[in-house]
Amino acid sequence: MLDLILHDPVAWGSILGIGIVCSMCCYYAYLFIHNTKLNR
């Protein structure tokens, strides 16, 4: 199973896309928290 994922470019594209989406969500959450702390 793991060997199949490592050699499949479609799986790598999906993993990369999920990683980008997660990192963007974390980045925007950080910005939101950071901005609300500054306003207090």
C-alpha positions in Angstrom: 0.0 0.0 0.0 2.7 2.5 1.0 4.9 1.5 -1.9 2.0 2.1 -4.3 1.4 5.6 -2.9 5.1 6.5 -3.1 5.3 5.6 -6.8 2.0 7.2 -7.9 2.2 10.8 -9.1 -1.6 11.3 -8.7 -1.4 10.4 -5.0 1.5 12.8 -4.6 -0.6 15.5 -6.2 -3.4 14.8 -3.9 -1.1 14.8 -0.8 0.5 18.1 -2.0 -3.0 19.7 -2.5 -4.2 18.6 0.9 -0.9 19.9 2.5 -1.3 23.3 0.7 -5.0 23.6 1.9 -4.1 22.7 5.5 -1.2 25.1 5.6 -3.4 27.9 4.2 -6.0 27.2 6.8 -3.4 27.2 9.6 -1.9 30.5 8.2 -5.3 32.2 8.1 -6.2 31.0 11.6 -2.9 32.3 12.8 -3.5 35.7 11.2 -7.0 35.9 12.6 -5.8 35.0 16.2 -2.8 37.4 15.9 -5.1 40.3 14.7 -7.7 39.8 17.4 -4.9 39.9 20.1 -3.6 43.2 18.7 -7.1 44.8 18.9 -7.6 44.2 22.6 
